[in-house]
Amino acid sequence: MSSPSPAPDASAPKAPRRALAALPPFWAQILLGLVLGVLFGWIARNWNVDWLGRTLDEIGGTFVQLLRLAVGPLVFFAIAVSITNLRNVSNAARLAGRTLLWFLVTSLVAVAIGLTIGLLTNPGEGTGLTPADGARPESEGSWLDFLTGMIPTSVVTPFADLEVLQIVFLAAVTGIAALRMGERAAPLITFGETALALLQKVLWWIIRLAPLGTLGLIGRAINEYGWDLLGDYATFTLDVYIGCALVLFGVYPLLLRVVAGVDPLRFFRAAWPAIQLAFVSRSSVGTLPVTQKVTERLGVPREYASFAVPFGATTKMDGCAAIYPSLAAIFVAEIFDVSLGIQDYVLIVFVSVIGSAATAGLTGATVMTTLTLTTLGLPLEGVGLLLAIDPILDMMRTATNVAGQAAVPVIVAARERILDRDAYDTATSFEIGEVAREDDAREREPAKAGA
């Protein structure tokens, strides 16, 4: 008689599911979605395949809508919790001030690069576009709206209308009040941390859909506008991509090497998951959990990273709020035959450095562009000239934004001598699904320990 087989050990690690193991790497899924999106969009446009065009539109629109659903509560809890986390950080005020300072410094460098490229290339000349091709945007930004619009008329309206700047205001007030209350606010802080963890978990699930979102968004853009559009905007498109590339692969590595004293290649190796996701999702807030994970793996203390990264996701926009508006202003001025003077370029710098919070980490930079054009007195119809090409430009802009949102905390942490150099020097890239499973395992450990 054979002996009974031993009972399975419950504590033994479970073998990974075959379905997950069979999936290609996340970057390969993104690349496949990009290629298929271009192919399907081209087929839908050239053969007038209406059902395919509608399908691409629905896929891309659903992915963006899922991100937008998560944005409001995520921004609120991320900002509020990040402020309360500063109670665990020594020299919190100094760290916050240094972070803001480096945000401003890098924005200043980025807008200078954008202006220089625009003045050298004249992106609006020879395009064949005329003022008649433009149209006023449905919504626009102004300094009055920017200043007065920060304070909501009710608690519900900012979340219903997705007024991110107002949500940031509410979150900042809540976080500061919780800090001032001390121990009495401990239950509220615990609730906020739990709610943030829940929202980030949901967002991880949405992020896993990014390959499908890429397929739909790229396919929709190709189907709607086609490749002929690039001819009229060739110089402008190249200017934006070159400007962002100079900041992404020039300014940030130089600061990491000279100011932080770390290896820039190691930074890009570890930050690649966040940069690639930002490129396809076109949302800094949607990329927030990945950006924070990258920053922590690069050796930035979690208490500081949990403040700096959410803060950057709503205010640190070198691509959308510095390079792009400066080039857009020059482009629109040339189309409408308006001469810009030294004072106008100074205004562009001021708007880009101070008004970057208007972009608020969402896809697109229309509000920031209208704010810039309004300040300069340029026709807002110029925004209509840029909307068609915006999805293609926004990919590179957002990738630049997110890289800066991860680089600045590393720089500040290194300068303040709180960066874990060993963690930085060994940081590597990671799979989106792998990190999600690591988080699941870490969340189960306290429950096992208490059992």
Phi, psi and chi 1 to 4 in degrees:
 res  aa     phi    psi   chi1   chi2   chi3   chi4
   1 MET       -  130.3 -178.1  175.6  179.9      -
   2 SER   -77.9  145.9   59.9      -      -      -
   3 SER   -72.9  147.7   58.8      -      -      -
   4 PRO   -65.2  143.9   23.2  -33.0      -      -
   5 SER   -70.8  143.9   58.2      -      -      -
   6 PRO   -65.6  148.0   23.9  -34.0      -      -
   7 ALA   -68.1  145.1      -      -      -      -
   8 PRO   -64.7  142.6   22.0  -31.8      -      -
   9 ASP   -79.6  116.2 -175.8    0.5      -      -
  10 ALA   -66.3  -26.1      -      -      -      -
  11 SER   -82.9  -11.7   63.5      -      -      -
  12 ALA   -69.6  142.5      -      -      -      -
  13 PRO   -64.4  138.4   22.7  -32.2      -      -
  14 LYS   -79.4  145.0  -65.2 -178.7  179.6  179.3
  15 ALA   -68.2  142.5      -      -      -      -
  16 PRO   -64.0  148.4   21.8  -31.0      -      -
  17 ARG   -65.4  142.6  -64.2  179.8 -177.1  177.0
  18 ARG   -65.3  -33.2  -63.8 -169.0  177.2 -153.9
  19 ALA   -62.9  -41.9      -      -      -      -
  20 LEU   -69.4  -38.6  -69.5  174.6      -      -
  21 ALA   -67.8  -27.6      -      -      -      -
  22 ALA   -79.5  -16.0      -      -      -      -
  23 LEU   -69.9  141.4  -71.1  175.3      -      -
  24 PRO   -69.6  166.2   24.2  -32.5      -      -
  25 PRO   -55.5  154.4  -22.5   31.7      -      -
  26 PHE   -61.0  -39.2 -169.0   72.2      -      -
  27 TRP   -63.7  -33.9   65.8  -95.3      -      -
  28 ALA   -70.3  -36.2      -      -      -      -
  29 GLN   -63.4  -41.6  -62.2  176.3   40.2      -
  30 ILE   -62.6  -46.2  -67.2  -71.3      -      -
  31 LEU   -61.9  -42.0 -178.2   60.1      -      -
  32 LEU   -62.6  -43.1  179.9   61.2      -      -
  33 GLY   -61.7  -37.9      -      -      -      -
  34 LEU   -64.1  -47.5 -177.4   65.6      -      -
  35 VAL   -64.3  -46.4  172.0      -      -      -
  36 LEU   -65.5  -35.7  -69.1  177.8      -      -
  37 GLY   -62.8  -44.6      -      -      -      -
  38 VAL   -61.8  -44.5  170.5      -      -      -
  39 LEU   -63.9  -50.9  175.9   61.8      -      -
  40 PHE   -66.2  -37.7  -69.3  155.7      -      -
  41 GLY   -64.0  -40.3      -      -      -      -
  42 TRP   -65.7  -41.9  178.7   76.2      -      -
  43 ILE   -63.4  -45.9  -68.2  172.7      -      -
  44 ALA   -62.4  -35.8      -      -      -      -
  45 ARG   -79.6  -44.6 -178.6  175.8  179.3   84.5
  46 ASN   -77.9  -27.7  -75.8  -88.5      -      -
  47 TRP  -109.9   11.4  -83.6  -83.8      -      -
  48 ASN    50.8   46.3  -64.3  -42.0      -      -
  49 VAL   -85.7   92.0 -174.3      -      -      -
  50 ASP   -62.6  -42.3  -69.1  -21.4      -      -
  51 TRP   -64.8  -34.5   67.5  -93.8      -      -
  52 LEU   -69.4  -41.0 -179.2   56.8      -      -
  53 GLY   -61.8  -42.2      -      -      -      -
  54 ARG   -65.8  -37.7  -70.9 -166.0  -57.8  -89.6
  55 THR   -64.3  -45.3  -59.0      -      -      -
  56 LEU   -60.6  -40.8  -67.4  170.1      -      -
  57 ASP   -63.5  -41.3 -174.7   62.1      -      -
  58 GLU   -68.1  -41.4  -71.5  -65.3  -31.9      -
  59 ILE   -63.8  -50.4  -67.1  173.5      -      -
  60 GLY   -64.1  -42.8      -      -      -      -
  61 GLY   -64.6  -38.9      -      -      -      -
  62 THR   -65.0  -41.4  -59.4      -      -      -
  63 PHE   -62.8  -45.6  178.3   68.6      -      -
  64 VAL   -64.0  -39.5  171.7      -      -      -
  65 GLN   -64.9  -38.1 -173.9   60.1   29.3      -
  66 LEU   -62.2  -41.8  -73.7  171.8      -      -
  67 LEU   -63.8  -42.5  -74.4  175.6      -      -
  68 ARG   -65.1  -36.0  -69.8  177.0   66.7   87.3
  69 LEU   -61.2  -35.9  -78.5  173.3      -      -
  70 ALA   -82.9  -20.0      -      -      -      -
  71 VAL   -63.3  -50.0  161.3      -      -      -
  72 GLY   -57.0  -63.0      -      -      -      -
  73 PRO   -63.5  -33.1   18.0  -29.2      -      -
  74 LEU   -64.2  -46.1 -179.9   68.9      -      -
  75 VAL   -61.2  -44.4  168.2      -      -      -
  76 PHE   -59.6  -54.1  177.5   82.5      -      -
  77 PHE   -71.2  -33.7  -75.4  106.4      -      -
  78 ALA   -64.9  -45.0      -      -      -      -
  79 ILE   -69.3  -46.7  -64.2  -65.0      -      -
  80 ALA   -61.2  -47.6      -      -      -      -
  81 VAL   -67.3  -37.2  170.5      -      -      -
  82 SER   -63.0  -36.5   68.5      -      -      -
  83 ILE   -68.8  -43.1  -68.6  174.4      -      -
  84 THR   -66.8  -28.3   60.4      -      -      -
  85 ASN   -66.3  -19.8  -79.4  -20.7      -      -
  86 LEU   -65.1  -16.4  -72.3  176.1      -      -
  87 ARG   -66.0  -20.2   72.3 -169.0 -171.1  -78.8
  88 ASN   -94.5    3.3  -59.0  -40.0      -      -
  89 VAL  -114.1  127.6 -178.8      -      -      -
  90 SER   -72.6  147.4   57.3      -      -      -
  91 ASN    56.5   43.0  -62.9  -37.0      -      -
  92 ALA   -60.8  -44.2      -      -      -      -
  93 ALA   -63.1  -39.1      -      -      -      -
  94 ARG   -65.1  -43.6  176.1 -174.3  173.2   91.5
  95 LEU   -63.0  -43.8  -78.8  173.5      -      -
  96 ALA   -62.4  -42.7      -      -      -      -
  97 GLY   -64.9  -42.3      -      -      -      -
  98 ARG   -65.4  -38.2  -70.3  -63.3  177.3   92.2
  99 THR   -62.2  -48.1  -57.5      -      -      -
 100 LEU   -61.9  -40.0  179.7   59.5      -      -
 101 LEU   -60.8  -45.3  175.2   63.0      -      -
 102 TRP   -71.0  -30.7  -81.1  104.8      -      -
 103 PHE   -58.3  -46.0  -78.5  176.6      -      -
 104 LEU   -67.8  -40.9  -65.0  176.7      -      -
 105 VAL   -62.8  -48.0  167.1      -      -      -
 106 THR   -67.9  -33.4   50.6      -      -      -
 107 SER   -64.8  -39.9  -65.6      -      -      -
 108 LEU   -63.0  -43.5 -177.9   61.8      -      -
 109 VAL   -64.2  -41.5  174.3      -      -      -
 110 ALA   -64.9  -43.4      -      -      -      -
 111 VAL   -68.3  -32.7   71.3      -      -      -
 112 ALA   -64.3  -40.3      -      -      -      -
 113 ILE   -64.9  -43.3  -70.8  174.3      -      -
 114 GLY   -61.0  -45.4      -      -      -      -
 115 LEU   -63.3  -42.3  -74.2  173.9      -      -
 116 THR   -61.9  -45.9  -58.6      -      -      -
 117 ILE   -63.6  -42.9  -66.4  174.4      -      -
 118 GLY   -63.1  -41.8      -      -      -      -
 119 LEU   -69.3  -29.7  -68.6  172.7      -      -
 120 LEU   -79.8  -30.6  -69.4  174.6      -      -
 121 THR  -108.0  -17.0   60.8      -      -      -
 122 ASN    48.8   69.2  -61.1  -44.5      -      -
 123 PRO   -65.3  -18.8   24.3  -34.2      -      -
 124 GLY   -89.0   -9.6      -      -      -      -
 125 GLU   -83.7  140.8  -68.2 -175.2   -0.6      -
 126 GLY    71.4   18.8      -      -      -      -
 127 THR   -85.3  -22.8   61.9      -      -      -
 128 GLY    84.7   -3.7      -      -      -      -
 129 LEU   -82.5  149.3  -63.0  170.3      -      -
 130 THR  -128.8  165.0   66.6      -      -      -
 131 PRO   -55.8  -28.0  -28.7   35.9      -      -
 132 ALA   -66.5  -20.7      -      -      -      -
 133 ASP   -76.8  -12.5  -63.9  -43.3      -      -
 134 GLY   -90.3  167.1      -      -      -      -
 135 ALA  -151.8  142.2      -      -      -      -
 136 ARG   -65.4  139.1  -68.4 -177.6   68.5   90.0
 137 PRO   -70.9  156.9   27.8  -35.0      -      -
 138 GLU   -66.3  -34.4  -64.8 -179.7    1.3      -
 139 SER  -126.4  150.2   61.0      -      -      -
 140 GLU  -141.8  163.7   58.4 -171.4   69.3      -
 141 GLY  -114.6  147.5      -      -      -      -
 142 SER  -143.7  163.9   68.2      -      -      -
 143 TRP   -64.5  -35.0  -77.7  108.6      -      -
 144 LEU   -64.8  -44.9 -177.5   61.2      -      -
 145 ASP   -62.8  -38.9  -67.0  -25.3      -      -
 146 PHE   -63.6  -41.5  177.7   68.7      -      -
 147 LEU   -80.3  -47.6  -65.6  174.6      -      -
 148 THR   -78.9  -26.0   61.5      -      -      -
 149 GLY   -75.1   -5.8      -      -      -      -
 150 MET   -69.8  -28.8  -67.7  177.9   62.6      -
 151 ILE   -97.0  115.6  -56.7  175.4      -      -
 152 PRO   -74.1  157.7   26.7  -32.1      -      -
 153 THR   -83.9  -19.4   56.0      -      -      -
 154 SER  -153.0  169.5   72.8      -      -      -
 155 VAL   -76.2  -29.8  176.1      -      -      -
 156 VAL   -83.1  -37.5  177.0      -      -      -
 157 THR   -54.6  -45.7  -58.2      -      -      -
 158 PRO   -57.9  -35.9  -23.3   33.7      -      -
 159 PHE   -77.6  -35.4  -64.9   91.4      -      -
 160 ALA   -70.2  -40.0      -      -      -      -
 161 ASP   -95.9    0.7  -62.3  -21.3      -      -
 162 LEU    53.5   50.0 -157.3   56.9      -      -
 163 GLU   -85.7   90.1  -63.5  -70.6  -15.1      -
 164 VAL   -64.6  -36.9  177.5      -      -      -
 165 LEU   -62.8  -37.7 -160.8   56.9      -      -
 166 GLN   -69.4  -36.5  -64.8 -179.6    2.9      -
 167 ILE   -63.4  -41.2  -63.8  173.1      -      -
 168 VAL   -60.9  -41.4  170.2      -      -      -
 169 PHE   -61.1  -48.9  174.3   81.4      -      -
 170 LEU   -60.6  -42.2  -71.0  173.6      -      -
 171 ALA   -65.7  -41.8      -      -      -      -
 172 ALA   -64.3  -43.3      -      -      -      -
 173 VAL   -62.5  -43.6  170.7      -      -      -
 174 THR   -62.9  -45.7  -57.6      -      -      -
 175 GLY   -63.6  -43.8      -      -      -      -
 176 ILE   -66.0  -41.6  -66.4  170.7      -      -
 177 ALA   -62.7  -40.0      -      -      -      -
 178 ALA   -63.7  -38.2      -      -      -      -
 179 LEU   -63.6  -41.6  -85.1  179.8      -      -
 180 ARG   -69.5  -28.2  -64.7  -63.2  -61.1  -89.2
 181 MET   -74.6  -22.4  -72.6  179.9   63.1      -
 182 GLY    70.6 -134.7      -      -      -      -
 183 GLU   -63.4  -28.4  -70.7  -58.9  -41.5      -
 184 ARG   -63.1  -23.7  -71.7 -175.4  -62.7  164.8
 185 ALA   -92.0    3.4      -      -      -      -
 186 ALA   -56.1  -44.7      -      -      -      -
 187 PRO   -61.7  -38.3  -23.7   34.2      -      -
 188 LEU   -66.1  -40.8  178.6   63.6      -      -
 189 ILE   -64.7  -42.0  -66.6  173.1      -      -
 190 THR   -61.6  -42.5  -58.5      -      -      -
 191 PHE   -61.3  -43.5  169.4   76.7      -      -
 192 GLY   -62.3  -42.0      -      -      -      -
 193 GLU   -64.6  -39.5  -68.5  171.5  -15.9      -
 194 THR   -67.3  -43.0  -57.1      -      -      -
 195 ALA   -63.2  -39.8      -      -      -      -
 196 LEU   -64.8  -42.8  178.5   59.4      -      -
 197 ALA   -61.6  -39.8      -      -      -      -
 198 LEU   -64.1  -45.7 -175.2  148.7      -      -
 199 LEU   -63.8  -40.1  -72.0  166.1      -      -
 200 GLN   -65.8  -35.1  -71.8 -179.3  -30.8      -
 201 LYS   -62.3  -45.4  174.5   63.3   65.0  178.7
 202 VAL   -62.7  -40.8  172.4      -      -      -
 203 LEU   -66.1  -33.0 -165.6   54.3      -      -
 204 TRP   -59.2  -40.1  -84.1  114.9      -      -
 205 TRP   -64.3  -41.6  -64.4  -18.5      -      -
 206 ILE   -64.9  -40.0  -61.9  173.3      -      -
 207 ILE   -60.5  -35.7  -72.1  169.8      -      -
 208 ARG   -62.0  -19.0  -66.8  -61.4  -59.5  -87.4
 209 LEU   -87.8    2.6  -61.2  175.2      -      -
 210 ALA   -56.3  -37.7      -      -      -      -
 211 PRO   -59.3  -41.1  -27.5   36.0      -      -
 212 LEU   -67.0  -40.9  -81.6  176.3      -      -
 213 GLY   -60.9  -39.7      -      -      -      -
 214 THR   -61.2  -46.2  -56.9      -      -      -
 215 LEU   -55.6  -48.6 -173.3  152.5      -      -
 216 GLY   -68.7  -43.8      -      -      -      -
 217 LEU   -68.5  -45.8  -68.6  171.5      -      -
 218 ILE   -67.0  -43.8  -64.3  -62.5      -      -
 219 GLY   -60.5  -40.9      -      -      -      -
 220 ARG   -64.2  -41.6  179.4  171.6   66.1  179.9
 221 ALA   -64.4  -43.4      -      -      -      -
 222 ILE   -66.2  -42.6  -62.2  -62.7      -      -
 223 ASN   -65.2  -37.6  178.4   43.6      -      -
 224 GLU   -80.1  -38.7 -172.6  171.0   -8.3      -
 225 TYR  -113.8  -26.9  -57.9  114.9      -      -
 226 GLY    72.5  179.5      -      -      -      -
 227 TRP   -85.1  -20.2  -65.0  109.4      -      -
 228 ASP   -61.4  -27.2  -64.3  -22.2      -      -
 229 LEU   -59.9  -34.3 -177.2   72.6      -      -
 230 LEU   -63.6  -25.5  -66.9  176.5      -      -
 231 GLY   -62.5  -44.5      -      -      -      -
 232 ASP   -69.9  -27.6  -65.6  -24.6      -      -
 233 TYR  -111.8   19.7  -64.8   88.0      -      -
 234 ALA   -58.1  -50.9      -      -      -      -
 235 THR   -65.2  -44.1  -57.9      -      -      -
 236 PHE   -62.7  -43.8 -177.2   71.1      -      -
 237 THR   -62.2  -45.9  -58.2      -      -      -
 238 LEU   -61.9  -39.7  -75.7  174.1      -      -
 239 ASP   -60.4  -45.3  -76.5   -5.1      -      -
 240 VAL   -63.7  -44.8  171.8      -      -      -
 241 TYR   -67.9  -39.7  -91.5   72.1      -      -
 242 ILE   -67.7  -42.7  -69.8  172.3      -      -
 243 GLY   -61.1  -45.9      -      -      -      -
 244 CYS   -65.0  -39.2  -72.3      -      -      -
 245 ALA   -65.0  -37.3      -      -      -      -
 246 LEU   -64.6  -38.9  -73.6  174.1      -      -
 247 VAL   -72.1  -45.7  172.4      -      -      -
 248 LEU   -66.2  -45.4 -179.9   57.5      -      -
 249 PHE  -107.7    1.7  -59.6  114.1      -      -
 250 GLY  -119.1  -60.3      -      -      -      -
 251 VAL   -68.1  -50.9  174.5      -      -      -
 252 TYR   -61.9  -48.0  -64.3  152.0      -      -
 253 PRO   -60.0  -38.2  -24.5   34.6      -      -
 254 LEU   -63.6  -43.3 -177.0   63.5      -      -
 255 LEU   -66.7  -39.6  -69.2  175.3      -      -
 256 LEU   -63.3  -40.1  -71.9  166.5      -      -
 257 ARG   -73.9  -50.5  171.4   63.0   72.5 -174.7
 258 VAL   -81.7  -45.2  175.1      -      -      -
 259 VAL   -85.7  -45.7  178.2      -      -      -
 260 ALA   -89.4  -22.1      -      -      -      -
 261 GLY    70.0   35.4      -      -      -      -
 262 VAL  -123.7  168.4  -64.8      -      -      -
 263 ASP   -80.8  115.8  179.5   10.9      -      -
 264 PRO   -63.3  -34.3  -20.0   31.5      -      -
 265 LEU   -62.9  -36.9  -68.0  178.7      -      -
 266 ARG   -64.2  -37.5  177.9   65.5   63.1  177.1
 267 PHE   -60.9  -48.6  170.4   81.7      -      -
 268 PHE   -68.1  -33.7  -75.8  106.0      -      -
 269 ARG   -62.2  -42.4 -171.5  178.7  -55.1  164.9
 270 ALA   -80.3  -32.7      -      -      -      -
 271 ALA   -85.5   -4.6      -      -      -      -
 272 TRP   -55.1  -42.5  173.0 -116.9      -      -
 273 PRO   -57.2  -40.9  -25.5   35.7      -      -
 274 ALA   -70.5  -40.5      -      -      -      -
 275 ILE   -65.5  -43.7  -65.4  172.7      -      -
 276 GLN   -68.2  -37.6   68.8  164.5   -9.8      -
 277 LEU   -67.6  -39.3 -178.7   61.1      -      -
 278 ALA   -62.1  -37.9      -      -      -      -
 279 PHE   -61.5  -40.3 -173.9   84.5      -      -
 280 VAL   -92.4  -30.3  -61.9      -      -      -
 281 SER   -84.8  -25.8   69.6      -      -      -
 282 ARG    58.3   35.1  -61.8  168.8   45.3 -145.0
 283 SER  -144.6  116.2  172.2      -      -      -
 284 SER   -66.8  -40.1  -65.3      -      -      -
 285 VAL   -68.1  -39.7  173.4      -      -      -
 286 GLY   -63.3  -26.1      -      -      -      -
 287 THR   -90.8   -4.6  -47.3      -      -      -
 288 LEU   -49.7  -49.7  175.8   58.6      -      -
 289 PRO   -60.6  -37.6  -20.9   32.9      -      -
 290 VAL   -70.1  -41.7 -175.2      -      -      -
 291 THR   -61.4  -42.2  -49.6      -      -      -
 292 GLN   -67.1  -39.2 -173.8  162.0  -29.8      -
 293 LYS   -62.2  -43.1  179.7   66.1   64.6  176.5
 294 VAL   -60.2  -45.9  159.5      -      -      -
 295 THR   -63.7  -40.6  -51.2      -      -      -
 296 GLU   -67.2  -39.8  -68.1  173.2    5.9      -
 297 ARG   -67.0  -22.4  -70.3  167.9   72.3  104.9
 298 LEU   -83.0    5.7  -77.3  166.8      -      -
 299 GLY    97.7    4.8      -      -      -      -
 300 VAL   -78.0  129.2  177.2      -      -      -
 301 PRO   -54.9  139.6  -24.4   33.0      -      -
 302 ARG   -59.4  -38.6  175.4  172.2  -66.0 -174.4
 303 GLU   -61.3  -39.2  -66.2   78.8   10.4      -
 304 TYR   -79.0  -40.8  169.4   54.2      -      -
 305 ALA   -61.5  -36.2      -      -      -      -
 306 SER   -69.7  -14.7   64.8      -      -      -
 307 PHE   -93.9  -49.5  161.6   76.9      -      -
 308 ALA   -67.2  -40.9      -      -      -      -
 309 VAL   -70.1  -49.4  175.2      -      -      -
 310 PRO   -61.4  -37.6  -24.1   34.8      -      -
 311 PHE   -60.2  -43.7 -176.7   40.0      -      -
 312 GLY   -69.2  -34.1      -      -      -      -
 313 ALA   -65.2  -17.7      -      -      -      -
 314 THR  -111.5   -7.6   52.4      -      -      -
 315 THR  -135.0  -19.1   58.7      -      -      -
 316 LYS   -97.5   96.6  174.3   61.3  176.9  166.7
 317 MET  -133.3   67.7  -55.9  -73.5  165.9      -
 318 ASP   -63.6  -32.5  -72.0  -17.0      -      -
 319 GLY   -77.6  -53.5      -      -      -      -
 320 CYS   -77.7  -32.0  -69.1      -      -      -
 321 ALA  -111.4   -1.0      -      -      -      -
 322 ALA  -126.1  -65.4      -      -      -      -
 323 ILE   -65.9  -50.7  -63.6  168.9      -      -
 324 TYR   -64.4  -50.5  178.7   73.9      -      -
 325 PRO   -61.7  -35.5  -18.5   29.2      -      -
 326 SER   -65.0  -43.8   58.8      -      -      -
 327 LEU   -69.0  -38.4  -73.8  167.4      -      -
 328 ALA   -63.7  -39.5      -      -      -      -
 329 ALA   -63.4  -44.3      -      -      -      -
 330 ILE   -65.1  -42.6  -65.2  173.7      -      -
 331 PHE   -59.9  -49.7  177.3   82.6      -      -
 332 VAL   -66.0  -41.0  171.7      -      -      -
 333 ALA   -60.3  -39.2      -      -      -      -
 334 GLU   -71.6  -37.8  -69.2  176.4  -11.6      -
 335 ILE   -64.3  -41.4  -64.1  -65.7      -      -
 336 PHE   -92.5    7.7  -74.8   82.9      -      -
 337 ASP    56.5   50.0 -162.6   22.1      -      -
 338 VAL  -112.8  129.5  176.8      -      -      -
 339 SER   -86.4  132.7  -62.4      -      -      -
 340 LEU  -103.2  137.6  -62.8  178.0      -      -
 341 GLY  -106.5 -178.5      -      -      -      -
 342 ILE   -56.9  -42.0  -63.2  -62.8      -      -
 343 GLN   -63.3  -31.6   70.9  -83.8    9.4      -
 344 ASP   -68.6  -39.8  -63.9  -50.2      -      -
 345 TYR   -67.4  -34.7  -62.2  125.4      -      -
 346 VAL   -64.5  -39.9  172.5      -      -      -
 347 LEU   -63.6  -39.5  -79.8  175.4      -      -
 348 ILE   -60.1  -44.1  -67.7  173.5      -      -
 349 VAL   -61.7  -44.4  172.3      -      -      -
 350 PHE   -62.5  -47.5  175.0   77.6      -      -
 351 VAL   -62.3  -42.5  173.6      -      -      -
 352 SER   -66.8  -39.3  -61.3      -      -      -
 353 VAL   -78.6  -39.5  172.9      -      -      -
 354 ILE   -90.6  -35.5  -57.1  -59.3      -      -
 355 GLY   -94.9   14.0      -      -      -      -
 356 SER   -65.3  -22.3   60.3      -      -      -
 357 ALA   -64.6  -17.3      -      -      -      -
 358 ALA   -66.1  -23.3      -      -      -      -
 359 THR   -75.3  -33.0   55.3      -      -      -
 360 ALA    56.9   26.5      -      -      -      -
 361 GLY    73.4   12.7      -      -      -      -
 362 LEU   -97.5  167.5  -67.5  173.1      -      -
 363 THR   -67.1  136.1   55.6      -      -      -
 364 GLY    92.8  162.4      -      -      -      -
 365 ALA  -136.9   32.4      -      -      -      -
 366 THR   -62.3  -43.1  -58.9      -      -      -
 367 VAL   -61.3  -44.2  174.4      -      -      -
 368 MET   -65.5  -38.0 -171.2   63.7 -165.3      -
 369 THR   -66.2  -45.2  -52.8      -      -      -
 370 THR   -65.0  -35.6   57.9      -      -      -
 371 LEU   -62.0  -42.7 -176.4   63.8      -      -
 372 THR   -66.4  -47.7  -55.0      -      -      -
 373 LEU   -64.5  -39.0  -63.0 -175.3      -      -
 374 THR   -63.0  -43.6  -59.9      -      -      -
 375 THR   -61.9  -36.5  -56.1      -      -      -
 376 LEU   -85.4   -9.3  -63.9  173.8      -      -
 377 GLY    75.3   22.3      -      -      -      -
 378 LEU   -86.4  152.3  -68.3  171.5      -      -
 379 PRO   -62.4  131.5  -20.1   31.8      -      -
 380 LEU   -70.8  -13.7  -71.4  178.0      -      -
 381 GLU   -60.5  -19.6  -76.2   79.1    2.7      -
 382 GLY   -63.5  -25.9      -      -      -      -
 383 VAL   -63.4  -36.8  176.1      -      -      -
 384 GLY   -62.1  -28.3      -      -      -      -
 385 LEU   -68.1  -25.6  -65.8  169.9      -      -
 386 LEU   -97.8  -16.4  -59.4  168.9      -      -
 387 LEU   -63.8  -35.5  -70.9  178.4      -      -
 388 ALA   -63.5  -38.7      -      -      -      -
 389 ILE   -91.3   -4.9 -160.4   71.0      -      -
 390 ASP   -57.8  -43.8 -168.8   72.6      -      -
 391 PRO   -58.0  -38.4  -24.6   35.0      -      -
 392 ILE   -68.7  -38.6  -64.5  173.3      -      -
 393 LEU   -73.5  -34.3  -56.8  178.1      -      -
 394 ASP   -66.6  -25.3 -159.6   28.2      -      -
 395 MET   -62.9  -49.0  -65.4 -172.9  -67.5      -
 396 MET   -71.5  -36.8 -172.7   62.2  174.5      -
 397 ARG   -59.9  -46.5  -67.3 -169.9  -43.0 -128.4
 398 THR   -69.3  -36.4  -50.9      -      -      -
 399 ALA   -60.0  -39.8      -      -      -      -
 400 THR   -66.6  -43.1  -54.2      -      -      -
 401 ASN   -54.6  -51.8  -64.9  -17.4      -      -
 402 VAL   -67.0  -38.4  167.9      -      -      -
 403 ALA   -59.8  -40.8      -      -      -      -
 404 GLY   -67.4  -35.5      -      -      -      -
 405 GLN   -66.0  -24.7  -67.8  157.7   17.5      -
 406 ALA   -91.4  -33.2      -      -      -      -
 407 ALA   -72.2  -41.8      -      -      -      -
 408 VAL   -62.2  -45.1  167.4      -      -      -
 409 PRO   -58.9  -35.4  -25.8   34.9      -      -
 410 VAL   -63.9  -43.5  171.7      -      -      -
 411 ILE   -63.6  -47.0  -66.9  169.8      -      -
 412 VAL   -64.9  -44.0  173.4      -      -      -
 413 ALA   -61.7  -39.4      -      -      -      -
 414 ALA   -66.5  -42.6      -      -      -      -
 415 ARG   -65.8  -33.2  -64.2  -75.0  -65.5  175.4
 416 GLU   -90.5    4.1  -63.4  -62.2  -45.6      -
 417 ARG    60.3   36.7  -65.7 -177.9  172.2   83.9
 418 ILE  -116.4    4.2   59.1  173.9      -      -
 419 LEU   -77.7  131.1 -177.5   70.2      -      -
 420 ASP   -79.2   98.9 -174.4  -20.8      -      -
 421 ARG   -64.9  -36.4  -62.0  -85.6  177.1  166.0
 422 ASP   -64.0  -42.9  -68.3  -24.4      -      -
 423 ALA   -63.6  -40.6      -      -      -      -
 424 TYR   -62.9  -46.8 -175.3   96.2      -      -
 425 ASP   -68.5  -16.4  -68.1  -22.5      -      -
 426 THR  -112.3    4.8   57.2      -      -      -
 427 ALA   -66.4  138.6      -      -      -      -
 428 THR  -132.4  171.6   58.2      -      -      -
 429 SER   -70.9  170.7 -177.4      -      -      -
 430 PHE  -152.5  160.5   56.6   85.2      -      -
 431 GLU   -87.2  139.4  -78.6  -66.0  -45.1      -
 432 ILE   -55.9  -47.8  -60.8  -64.0      -      -
 433 GLY   -64.4  -35.3      -      -      -      -
 434 GLU   -62.7  -43.9  169.9 -166.8  -24.0      -
 435 VAL   -68.2  -38.5  173.8      -      -      -
 436 ALA   -60.5  -40.7      -      -      -      -
 437 ARG   -70.3  -34.7  -70.0 -168.2  -66.4  -87.2
 438 GLU   -62.0  -41.8  -73.5  177.8   -0.3      -
 439 ASP   -63.7  -40.7  -73.0  -14.0      -      -
 440 ASP   -60.0  -45.1  -73.0  -20.2      -      -
 441 ALA   -64.9  -39.7      -      -      -      -
 442 ARG   -66.5  -35.6 -172.4  161.5   47.5 -114.0
 443 GLU   -69.3  -27.8  -69.9  165.7    3.8      -
 444 ARG   -81.9  -20.4  -75.4 -167.2  -65.2  -93.4
 445 GLU   -61.1  -45.2  -77.4  177.1    2.7      -
 446 PRO   -61.5  -36.2  -24.0   34.3      -      -
 447 ALA   -65.1  -39.1      -      -      -      -
 448 LYS   -67.0  -39.2  -71.7 -178.3  179.7  179.6
 449 ALA   -67.3  -32.3      -      -      -      -
 450 GLY   -85.2   -8.6      -      -      -      -
 451 ALA   -74.1      -      -      -      -      -
